């Protein structure tokens, strides 16, 4: 996809990185982050965009938070030890099954697992969209530095609403009406 082109649903996947109970409790703006991630999951389901959920060392950090688990009942989280999702062979296998070239990244922590996933994905030739209002870190400074680093590496930084409208492209469709309920 050339620089400056809009994201479309084709060849795109939503990745929810490590939004787990024990770690998420310590995040900045956690209520809003959870709301935005849940909104993006609903959006992806409406548009038929595949979703991958990961869990970093769930034995120690706990399972994915209930709000996300309840929305994504049919999605089995990929357990990993690696910080970058792309360093996980299971994640890479699941990703290759989707034949995607565009990754929408959400989750925690922005300066560790999200940023390492973004950078490795960019290096591997993926186009990466980081949803700034759907990522977090324990410290705001870490999130801000991570966003800047990902931008410098070539990631496209968007908000959840910006992303949804970019993929939708127009009003008046049945999908638009369903998505409108998410952003109200």
Backbone as a chain_set.jsonl record, in Angstrom:
{"seq": "XXXXXXXXXXXXXXXXXXXXXXXXXXXXXXXXXXXXXXXXXXXXXXXXXXXXXXXXXXXXXXXXXXXXXXXXXXXXXXXXXXXXXXXXXXXXXXXXXXXXXXXXXXXXXXXXXXXXXXXXXXXXXXXXXXXXXXXXXXXXXXXXXXXXXXXXXXXXXXXXXXXXXXXXXXXXXXXXXXXXXXXX", "coords": {"N": [[0.855, -1.177, 0.0], [0.711, 2.118, -0.969], [2.333, 5.025, 0.484], [0.265, 7.285, 2.206], [-2.153, 6.252, 1.361], [-5.486, 5.194, 2.16], [-6.539, 3.072, 4.843], [-8.017, -0.124, 4.398], [-10.538, -2.634, 4.968], [-9.865, -5.07, 3.865], [-7.285, -7.428, 3.969], [-6.48, -6.728, 6.508], [-5.915, -6.854, 10.032], [-6.929, -6.971, 13.454], [-5.067, -6.584, 16.35], [-4.918, -7.461, 19.664], [-3.058, -6.804, 22.302], [-1.919, -8.402, 25.077], [-3.741, -7.59, 27.22], [-4.208, -7.969, 30.176], [-5.424, -9.09, 33.376], [-3.845, -8.677, 35.891], [-1.74, -6.963, 35.143], [-3.058, -4.947, 33.723], [-4.5, -3.572, 35.615], [-2.751, -1.695, 36.594], [-2.441, 0.262, 34.711], [-2.316, 3.492, 33.041], [-5.161, 5.546, 32.572], [-6.97, 3.391, 32.353], [-9.739, 2.654, 32.213], [-10.789, 4.05, 29.999], [-9.124, 3.098, 28.0], [-9.79, 0.342, 27.975], [-12.467, 0.573, 27.179], [-12.149, 1.659, 24.587], [-10.687, -0.375, 23.291], [-12.548, -2.468, 23.413], [-14.549, -1.345, 21.853], [-13.249, -1.291, 19.378], [-12.979, -4.037, 18.935], [-15.684, -4.785, 18.633], [-16.215, -3.264, 16.337], [-14.438, -4.481, 14.477], [-15.625, -7.0, 14.347], [-18.133, -6.361, 13.218], [-17.332, -5.554, 10.664], [-16.06, -7.788, 9.74], [-13.345, -8.133, 10.15], [-10.482, -9.927, 10.931], [-9.401, -10.989, 14.245], [-6.785, -11.082, 16.584], [-5.781, -12.127, 19.757], [-3.45, -11.703, 22.344], [-1.598, -13.084, 25.123], [0.675, -12.331, 27.582], [2.727, -14.362, 29.356], [0.544, -15.703, 30.995], [0.235, -17.168, 33.366], [1.516, -15.702, 35.335], [0.635, -13.038, 34.897], [-2.056, -13.188, 34.684], [-5.353, -13.779, 33.153], [-6.79, -12.451, 30.07], [-8.573, -9.375, 30.398], [-11.948, -9.34, 31.762], [-13.891, -7.817, 30.275], [-12.999, -7.854, 27.643], [-12.689, -10.612, 27.193], [-15.372, -11.458, 27.334], [-16.459, -10.273, 25.06], [-15.035, -11.464, 23.02], [-15.54, -14.252, 22.699], [-15.174, -16.499, 20.992], [-12.504, -16.451, 20.388], [-9.404, -17.722, 20.908], [-6.91, -16.813, 23.085], [-3.474, -16.203, 22.264], [-0.856, -17.547, 23.933], [2.202, -16.266, 25.131], [5.739, -15.764, 25.617], [7.552, -14.075, 24.642], [8.307, -10.61, 24.085], [7.749, -9.14, 21.712], [5.084, -9.777, 19.579], [5.536, -10.903, 17.096], [7.759, -12.437, 17.495], [6.826, -14.743, 18.467], [6.164, -17.988, 17.501], [3.65, -19.176, 17.281], [1.949, -16.954, 17.079], [2.909, -15.887, 14.648], [2.198, -17.964, 12.91], [-0.636, -17.91, 13.111], [-1.063, -15.359, 12.119], [-0.118, -15.641, 9.493], [-2.078, -17.276, 8.447], [-4.137, -15.527, 7.977], [-3.381, -13.953, 5.867], [-2.718, -11.231, 5.86], [-1.613, -7.809, 5.449], [-1.723, -5.557, 6.853], [-1.593, -4.341, 10.087], [-3.499, -3.616, 12.908], [-2.768, -2.271, 15.886], [-3.368, -2.674, 19.339], [-3.409, -2.409, 22.948], [-1.251, -3.418, 25.723], [2.042, -3.411, 27.232], [2.587, -0.15, 26.031], [5.243, 0.69, 25.585], [6.694, -1.604, 25.592], [5.681, -4.496, 24.774], [3.83, -3.682, 22.753], [5.275, -1.744, 21.244], [7.572, -3.221, 20.476], [6.374, -5.219, 18.951], [5.248, -3.641, 16.914], [7.566, -2.512, 15.709], [8.988, -4.794, 14.865], [7.084, -5.862, 13.117], [6.945, -3.853, 11.17], [9.554, -4.035, 10.17], [9.313, -6.504, 9.014], [7.777, -5.992, 6.845], [5.078, -5.351, 7.119], [2.281, -3.105, 7.213], [1.679, -0.857, 9.738], [-0.694, 0.159, 12.061], [-1.063, 2.021, 14.842], [-3.151, 2.349, 17.521], [-3.613, 5.059, 19.268], [-5.294, 5.8, 21.404], [-5.941, 3.382, 22.422], [-3.919, 2.036, 23.555], [-1.616, 1.557, 26.271], [0.539, 2.325, 29.077], [2.181, 1.797, 32.246], [3.268, 4.177, 33.06], [2.727, 7.431, 31.887], [4.724, 8.815, 30.451], [6.244, 6.749, 29.34], [4.426, 5.682, 27.501], [4.137, 7.884, 25.745], [6.747, 8.208, 24.737], [7.014, 5.731, 23.504], [5.055, 5.914, 21.473], [6.185, 7.945, 19.92], [8.599, 6.702, 19.14], [7.602, 4.496, 17.66], [6.323, 5.88, 15.602], [8.56, 7.125, 14.415], [9.777, 4.868, 13.397], [8.054, 4.204, 11.405], [5.397, 3.513, 11.821], [1.864, 4.122, 11.644], [0.085, 6.43, 13.376], [-2.985, 6.532, 14.941], [-6.316, 7.458, 16.094], [-8.947, 5.637, 17.778], [-11.515, 6.266, 16.767], [-10.882, 7.703, 14.435], [-9.632, 5.68, 12.93], [-11.787, 3.869, 12.564], [-13.628, 5.365, 10.995], [-12.012, 5.832, 8.784], [-11.701, 3.277, 7.668], [-14.383, 2.667, 7.144], [-15.205, 4.601, 5.216], [-17.6, 5.785, 4.081], [-20.893, 7.165, 4.769], [-24.276, 6.018, 5.519], [-24.489, 3.317, 4.944], [-25.506, -0.032, 5.971], [-23.544, -1.082, 7.718], [-22.263, 1.26, 8.557], [-24.298, 2.423, 10.077], [-24.462, 0.627, 12.206], [-21.904, 0.899, 13.296], [-21.969, 3.545, 14.017], [-23.422, 3.511, 16.355], [-21.486, 2.622, 18.092], [-19.736, 4.764, 18.383], [-21.163, 6.819, 19.455]], "CA": [[0.0, 0.0, 0.0], [1.561, 3.313, -1.014], [2.201, 6.003, 1.56], [-0.833, 8.215, 1.999], [-3.413, 5.607, 1.021], [-6.343, 4.902, 3.305], [-6.637, 1.679, 5.264], [-9.28, -0.79, 4.096], [-10.727, -3.844, 5.782], [-9.215, -6.198, 3.211], [-5.882, -7.595, 4.323], [-6.243, -6.048, 7.783], [-6.225, -7.635, 11.231], [-6.852, -6.273, 14.736], [-4.275, -7.325, 17.332], [-5.113, -6.997, 21.04], [-1.827, -7.302, 22.917], [-1.628, -8.578, 26.509], [-4.599, -6.789, 28.11], [-4.425, -8.981, 31.2], [-5.949, -8.572, 34.641], [-2.89, -8.171, 36.892], [-0.98, -5.842, 34.589], [-3.96, -3.876, 33.284], [-4.917, -2.808, 36.801], [-1.758, -0.65, 36.87], [-2.29, 1.127, 33.54], [-2.863, 4.849, 32.968], [-6.432, 5.699, 31.842], [-7.373, 2.031, 32.006], [-11.153, 2.523, 31.859], [-10.963, 4.527, 28.627], [-8.395, 2.166, 27.122], [-10.632, -0.856, 27.86], [-13.633, 0.948, 26.374], [-11.745, 1.813, 23.188], [-10.344, -1.687, 22.741], [-13.813, -3.186, 23.225], [-15.207, -0.716, 20.704], [-12.553, -1.763, 18.18], [-13.338, -5.447, 18.741], [-17.031, -4.786, 18.041], [-16.055, -2.734, 14.985], [-13.827, -5.529, 13.655], [-16.627, -8.048, 14.142], [-19.126, -5.835, 12.274], [-16.748, -5.496, 9.324], [-15.445, -9.064, 9.376], [-11.888, -8.036, 10.256], [-9.999, -10.922, 11.902], [-8.869, -10.488, 15.514], [-5.871, -11.94, 17.35], [-5.556, -11.673, 21.132], [-2.285, -12.36, 22.944], [-1.406, -12.995, 26.575], [2.074, -12.452, 28.001], [2.911, -15.139, 30.582], [-0.723, -15.624, 31.734], [0.363, -17.743, 34.709], [1.92, -14.63, 36.243], [-0.082, -11.774, 34.675], [-3.489, -13.437, 34.663], [-6.001, -13.862, 31.842], [-7.306, -11.229, 29.452], [-9.609, -8.771, 31.251], [-13.279, -9.873, 31.465], [-14.612, -7.058, 29.249], [-12.555, -8.333, 26.332], [-13.025, -12.046, 27.108], [-16.806, -11.599, 27.065], [-16.71, -9.865, 23.673], [-14.28, -12.288, 22.078], [-15.719, -15.618, 23.198], [-14.663, -17.512, 20.069], [-11.096, -16.213, 20.076], [-8.493, -18.26, 21.924], [-5.691, -16.004, 23.157], [-2.173, -16.824, 22.036], [0.044, -17.36, 25.071], [3.568, -16.028, 24.668], [6.74, -15.284, 26.571], [8.286, -13.038, 23.928], [7.673, -9.296, 24.146], [7.18, -8.901, 20.386], [4.189, -10.849, 19.127], [6.119, -11.551, 15.93], [8.783, -13.385, 17.939], [6.091, -15.956, 18.837], [5.86, -18.804, 16.315], [2.196, -19.359, 17.225], [1.393, -15.708, 16.541], [3.263, -15.793, 13.224], [1.365, -18.941, 12.196], [-2.001, -17.384, 13.051], [-1.011, -14.197, 11.234], [0.035, -16.097, 8.105], [-3.37, -17.83, 8.029], [-5.038, -14.435, 7.584], [-2.834, -13.307, 4.673], [-2.845, -9.787, 6.04], [-0.429, -6.956, 5.327], [-1.984, -4.388, 7.696], [-1.87, -4.68, 11.478], [-4.005, -2.592, 13.823], [-2.26, -2.677, 17.199], [-3.921, -2.133, 20.576], [-2.999, -3.204, 24.097], [-0.286, -2.938, 26.716], [2.36, -2.039, 27.494], [2.957, 0.55, 24.799], [6.693, 0.811, 25.403], [7.344, -2.919, 25.595], [5.139, -5.453, 23.812], [3.226, -3.019, 21.593], [6.308, -1.13, 20.4], [8.415, -4.251, 19.869], [5.564, -5.838, 17.899], [5.156, -2.683, 15.806], [8.864, -2.376, 15.031], [9.284, -6.043, 14.161], [6.133, -5.976, 12.004], [7.405, -2.921, 10.132], [10.762, -4.636, 9.597], [8.874, -7.668, 8.236], [7.023, -5.549, 5.675], [3.678, -5.044, 7.402], [1.901, -1.717, 7.474], [1.251, -0.906, 11.138], [-1.518, 1.243, 12.598], [-1.087, 1.974, 16.303], [-4.302, 3.126, 17.978], [-3.053, 5.772, 20.427], [-6.215, 5.801, 22.542], [-6.225, 1.988, 22.779], [-2.683, 1.47, 24.107], [-1.27, 2.21, 27.528], [1.678, 1.886, 29.885], [1.997, 2.199, 33.64], [3.635, 5.597, 33.153], [2.37, 8.194, 30.688], [5.937, 9.137, 29.688], [6.615, 5.573, 28.555], [3.505, 5.615, 26.362], [4.435, 8.96, 24.801], [8.015, 7.876, 24.082], [6.741, 4.588, 22.624], [4.354, 6.412, 20.283], [7.168, 8.661, 19.093], [9.516, 5.709, 18.552], [6.89, 3.746, 16.623], [6.145, 6.818, 14.485], [9.867, 7.256, 13.752], [10.06, 3.616, 12.686], [7.161, 4.095, 10.248], [4.013, 3.183, 12.18], [0.866, 5.167, 11.457], [-0.573, 6.625, 14.665], [-4.377, 6.94, 14.741], [-7.231, 7.265, 17.221], [-9.908, 4.577, 17.458], [-12.578, 6.787, 15.906], [-10.259, 8.008, 13.142], [-9.438, 4.405, 12.255], [-13.075, 3.311, 12.154], [-14.165, 6.141, 9.88], [-11.143, 5.633, 7.624], [-12.038, 1.992, 7.058], [-15.765, 2.742, 6.651], [-15.149, 5.467, 4.041], [-18.812, 6.546, 3.749], [-22.083, 7.014, 5.623], [-25.473, 5.528, 4.853], [-24.517, 1.865, 4.771], [-25.914, -0.734, 7.195], [-22.384, -1.159, 8.616], [-22.066, 2.586, 9.138], [-25.316, 2.625, 11.119], [-24.072, -0.18, 13.372], [-20.695, 1.495, 13.866], [-22.37, 4.819, 14.611], [-23.821, 3.205, 17.733], [-20.263, 2.448, 18.888], [-19.032, 6.026, 18.608], [-22.048, 7.795, 20.121]], "C": [[0.9, 1.239, 0.0], [1.302, 4.255, 0.147], [1.074, 6.963, 1.218], [-2.145, 7.56, 1.62], [-4.179, 5.248, 2.29], [-6.37, 3.403, 3.591], [-7.994, 1.123, 4.856], [-9.369, -2.064, 4.93], [-10.015, -5.057, 5.187], [-7.743, -6.244, 3.611], [-5.494, -6.954, 5.641], [-6.638, -6.96, 8.937], [-6.077, -6.743, 12.462], [-6.09, -7.158, 15.717], [-4.458, -6.668, 18.698], [-4.003, -7.637, 21.875], [-1.879, -7.235, 24.447], [-2.458, -7.723, 27.471], [-5.092, -7.727, 29.217], [-4.666, -8.365, 32.573], [-4.9, -7.952, 35.563], [-2.118, -6.96, 36.396], [-1.89, -4.661, 34.252], [-4.4, -2.995, 34.448], [-3.984, -1.638, 37.093], [-1.621, 0.379, 35.747], [-2.889, 2.518, 33.733], [-4.158, 4.803, 32.159], [-7.047, 4.356, 31.455], [-8.836, 1.889, 31.603], [-11.387, 2.931, 30.41], [-10.265, 3.603, 27.631], [-9.237, 0.909, 26.907], [-11.841, -0.568, 26.98], [-13.268, 1.029, 24.89], [-11.364, 0.49, 22.547], [-11.617, -2.491, 22.485], [-14.573, -2.644, 22.017], [-14.556, -1.186, 19.394], [-12.829, -3.239, 17.903], [-14.719, -5.54, 18.105], [-16.975, -4.32, 16.589], [-15.498, -3.809, 14.05], [-14.831, -6.642, 13.365], [-17.688, -7.604, 13.145], [-18.591, -5.901, 10.847], [-16.071, -6.794, 8.883], [-13.926, -9.025, 9.35], [-11.425, -9.058, 11.291], [-9.367, -10.259, 13.13], [-7.926, -11.539, 16.1], [-5.698, -11.299, 18.724], [-4.347, -12.428, 21.675], [-2.292, -12.17, 24.457], [0.057, -13.259, 26.888], [2.128, -13.193, 29.339], [1.649, -15.097, 31.463], [-0.675, -16.229, 33.137], [0.706, -16.652, 35.725], [1.085, -13.367, 36.125], [-1.597, -11.945, 34.59], [-4.05, -13.48, 33.249], [-6.338, -12.467, 31.3], [-8.444, -10.691, 30.315], [-11.003, -9.233, 30.813], [-14.013, -9.141, 30.344], [-14.258, -7.548, 27.852], [-12.906, -9.802, 26.159], [-14.483, -12.245, 26.73], [-17.16, -11.223, 25.634], [-16.128, -10.845, 22.673], [-14.347, -13.762, 22.47], [-15.105, -16.676, 22.296], [-13.185, -17.381, 19.752], [-10.219, -16.723, 21.216], [-7.228, -17.407, 21.939], [-4.433, -16.833, 22.893], [-1.295, -16.509, 23.239], [1.462, -17.206, 24.538], [4.458, -15.618, 25.832], [7.525, -14.124, 25.97], [7.559, -11.705, 24.059], [7.037, -8.951, 22.802], [6.291, -10.074, 20.004], [4.804, -11.608, 17.96], [7.278, -12.483, 16.275], [8.152, -14.709, 18.364], [5.734, -16.739, 17.572], [4.355, -19.027, 16.175], [1.519, -18.123, 16.648], [1.678, -15.605, 15.046], [2.442, -16.769, 12.387], [-0.054, -18.415, 12.029], [-2.068, -16.2, 12.092], [-0.923, -14.632, 9.774], [-1.259, -16.711, 7.571], [-4.313, -16.745, 7.516], [-4.607, -13.743, 6.3], [-3.008, -11.789, 4.72], [-1.523, -9.087, 5.757], [-0.556, -5.735, 6.227], [-2.339, -4.84, 9.103], [-2.38, -3.45, 12.208], [-3.598, -3.056, 15.215], [-2.928, -1.911, 18.329], [-3.301, -2.919, 21.721], [-1.949, -2.554, 24.97], [0.956, -3.836, 26.705], [2.927, -1.415, 26.235], [4.454, 0.515, 24.538], [7.428, -0.53, 25.395], [6.745, -3.781, 24.478], [4.532, -4.79, 22.578], [4.321, -2.466, 20.684], [7.208, -2.18, 19.748], [7.673, -4.986, 18.759], [5.497, -4.924, 16.681], [6.454, -2.635, 15.015], [9.21, -3.644, 14.256], [8.342, -6.248, 12.978], [6.546, -5.066, 10.848], [8.63, -3.484, 9.414], [10.411, -5.82, 8.696], [7.986, -7.285, 7.055], [5.546, -5.289, 5.89], [3.482, -3.531, 7.496], [1.232, -1.73, 8.847], [0.505, 0.361, 11.517], [-1.58, 1.06, 14.105], [-2.204, 2.897, 16.77], [-3.933, 3.771, 19.316], [-3.977, 5.768, 21.635], [-6.665, 4.387, 22.926], [-4.934, 1.252, 23.151], [-2.379, 2.205, 25.409], [0.01, 1.613, 28.099], [1.387, 2.294, 31.323], [2.299, 3.681, 33.819], [3.353, 6.286, 31.821], [3.59, 8.492, 29.815], [6.357, 7.965, 28.806], [5.723, 5.434, 27.328], [3.872, 6.663, 25.316], [5.734, 8.684, 24.04], [7.813, 6.714, 23.104], [6.04, 5.032, 21.343], [5.337, 7.115, 19.35], [8.131, 7.69, 18.413], [8.831, 4.942, 17.43], [6.665, 4.618, 15.391], [7.456, 6.964, 13.702], [10.211, 6.021, 12.927], [9.137, 3.408, 11.488], [5.736, 3.691, 10.555], [3.114, 4.395, 11.956], [0.08, 5.262, 12.76], [-1.958, 7.2, 14.406], [-5.123, 6.882, 16.07], [-8.228, 6.185, 16.811], [-10.995, 5.082, 16.508], [-12.049, 7.114, 14.51], [-10.113, 6.74, 12.305], [-10.759, 3.846, 11.728], [-13.647, 4.055, 10.95], [-13.307, 5.986, 8.625], [-11.483, 4.332, 6.912], [-13.45, 2.023, 6.469], [-15.877, 3.509, 5.336], [-16.402, 6.284, 3.741], [-19.945, 6.235, 4.723], [-23.191, 6.332, 4.821], [-25.538, 4.036, 4.634], [-25.02, 1.208, 6.057], [-24.761, -0.851, 8.206], [-22.145, 0.172, 9.308], [-23.051, 2.805, 10.281], [-24.977, 1.831, 12.379], [-22.856, 0.413, 14.075], [-21.023, 2.81, 14.558], [-22.798, 4.63, 16.066], [-22.598, 3.054, 18.648], [-19.612, 3.774, 19.25], [-19.887, 7.087, 19.281], [-21.765, 7.853, 21.6]], "O": [[1.754, 1.387, 0.874], [0.211, 4.286, 0.718], [0.945, 7.401, 0.075], [-3.168, 8.242, 1.558], [-3.592, 5.028, 3.35], [-6.238, 2.58, 2.685], [-9.007, 1.815, 4.956], [-8.383, -2.506, 5.519], [-9.61, -5.963, 5.915], [-7.049, -5.228, 3.592], [-4.321, -6.665, 5.875], [-7.583, -7.742, 8.827], [-5.21, -5.87, 12.507], [-6.419, -8.33, 15.896], [-4.19, -5.479, 18.871], [-4.006, -8.843, 22.121], [-1.881, -6.152, 25.033], [-1.918, -7.188, 28.439], [-6.226, -8.205, 29.197], [-4.182, -7.277, 32.885], [-5.056, -6.803, 35.977], [-1.872, -6.027, 37.16], [-1.524, -3.507, 34.476], [-4.643, -1.801, 34.271], [-4.38, -0.687, 37.767], [-0.776, 1.271, 35.825], [-3.844, 2.697, 34.489], [-4.235, 4.088, 31.16], [-7.582, 4.206, 30.356], [-9.149, 1.079, 30.73], [-12.096, 2.244, 29.674], [-10.778, 3.365, 26.538], [-9.383, 0.456, 25.772], [-12.197, -1.382, 26.127], [-13.999, 0.522, 24.039], [-11.683, 0.253, 21.381], [-11.744, -3.129, 21.44], [-15.167, -3.406, 21.255], [-15.254, -1.448, 18.414], [-12.904, -3.642, 16.743], [-14.911, -6.286, 17.145], [-17.612, -4.91, 15.717], [-16.026, -4.02, 12.958], [-14.873, -7.166, 12.252], [-18.104, -8.4, 12.304], [-19.321, -6.265, 9.925], [-15.563, -6.878, 7.765], [-13.291, -9.787, 8.621], [-11.924, -9.06, 12.417], [-8.871, -9.134, 13.066], [-8.233, -12.731, 16.109], [-5.496, -10.091, 18.84], [-4.228, -13.639, 21.491], [-2.896, -11.24, 24.99], [0.608, -14.29, 26.503], [1.623, -12.692, 30.345], [1.677, -14.525, 32.552], [-1.461, -15.844, 34.002], [0.227, -16.69, 36.858], [0.843, -12.69, 37.124], [-2.332, -10.968, 34.444], [-3.334, -13.25, 32.274], [-6.188, -11.456, 31.987], [-9.198, -11.469, 30.899], [-11.223, -9.49, 29.63], [-14.692, -9.779, 29.539], [-15.124, -7.643, 26.982], [-13.373, -10.203, 25.092], [-14.803, -13.1, 25.904], [-18.078, -11.805, 25.056], [-16.681, -11.029, 21.588], [-13.319, -14.434, 22.558], [-14.563, -17.663, 22.794], [-12.665, -18.13, 18.925], [-10.283, -16.223, 22.339], [-6.547, -17.289, 20.919], [-4.352, -18.007, 23.256], [-1.022, -15.344, 23.531], [1.875, -17.912, 23.618], [3.984, -15.187, 26.884], [8.089, -13.3, 26.689], [6.331, -11.673, 24.134], [5.888, -8.509, 22.766], [6.703, -11.23, 20.097], [4.618, -12.819, 17.84], [7.729, -13.243, 15.418], [8.861, -15.688, 18.596], [5.076, -16.209, 16.677], [3.841, -19.062, 15.057], [0.615, -18.237, 15.82], [0.787, -15.273, 14.265], [2.033, -16.437, 11.274], [-0.614, -18.468, 10.934], [-3.032, -16.063, 11.338], [-1.583, -14.051, 8.913], [-1.508, -16.669, 6.367], [-5.194, -17.026, 6.704], [-5.398, -13.013, 5.702], [-3.396, -11.161, 3.735], [-0.456, -9.697, 5.817], [0.391, -4.96, 6.357], [-3.269, -5.623, 9.296], [-1.779, -2.378, 12.141], [-4.032, -4.113, 15.673], [-3.044, -0.685, 18.296], [-2.725, -3.984, 21.497], [-1.769, -1.336, 24.972], [0.885, -4.951, 26.188], [3.65, -2.057, 25.472], [4.885, 0.333, 23.399], [8.645, -0.576, 25.213], [7.257, -3.786, 23.359], [4.704, -5.29, 21.467], [4.293, -2.7, 19.476], [7.568, -2.038, 18.579], [8.269, -5.339, 17.741], [5.668, -5.376, 15.549], [6.44, -2.708, 13.786], [9.672, -3.571, 13.117], [8.763, -6.757, 11.939], [6.498, -5.469, 9.686], [8.725, -3.414, 8.189], [11.122, -6.106, 7.732], [7.495, -8.159, 6.341], [4.825, -5.028, 4.927], [4.409, -2.788, 7.818], [0.322, -2.523, 9.09], [0.991, 1.476, 11.326], [-2.095, 0.053, 14.589], [-2.206, 4.086, 16.453], [-3.94, 3.115, 20.358], [-3.506, 5.737, 22.771], [-7.641, 4.213, 23.657], [-4.857, 0.025, 23.077], [-2.828, 3.332, 25.619], [0.488, 0.563, 27.671], [0.451, 3.05, 31.583], [1.666, 4.359, 34.628], [3.705, 5.772, 30.759], [3.509, 8.43, 28.588], [6.775, 8.158, 27.665], [6.201, 5.107, 26.242], [3.914, 6.358, 24.124], [5.805, 8.904, 22.831], [8.373, 6.715, 22.007], [6.389, 4.579, 20.253], [5.317, 6.902, 18.138], [8.44, 7.848, 17.232], [9.414, 4.756, 16.362], [6.802, 4.147, 14.262], [7.456, 6.93, 12.471], [10.858, 6.12, 11.884], [9.392, 2.545, 10.648], [4.933, 3.537, 9.634], [3.551, 5.54, 12.065], [-0.523, 4.281, 13.196], [-2.099, 8.225, 13.737], [-4.625, 6.328, 17.049], [-8.341, 5.856, 15.63], [-11.351, 4.396, 15.55], [-12.711, 6.825, 13.513], [-10.433, 6.732, 11.116], [-10.839, 3.403, 10.582], [-14.1, 3.429, 9.991], [-13.836, 6.007, 7.513], [-11.544, 4.293, 5.683], [-13.682, 1.459, 5.4], [-16.593, 3.076, 4.433], [-16.289, 7.381, 3.195], [-19.957, 5.205, 5.397], [-23.063, 6.102, 3.618], [-26.563, 3.532, 4.175], [-24.968, 1.822, 7.123], [-24.98, -0.732, 9.412], [-21.858, 0.213, 10.504], [-22.676, 3.316, 11.336], [-25.184, 2.312, 13.493], [-22.787, 0.426, 15.304], [-20.417, 3.148, 15.575], [-22.557, 5.496, 16.907], [-22.678, 3.33, 19.845], [-19.001, 3.895, 20.312], [-19.381, 8.15, 19.641], [-22.408, 8.614, 22.323]]}, "num_chains": 1, "name": "protein.A"}
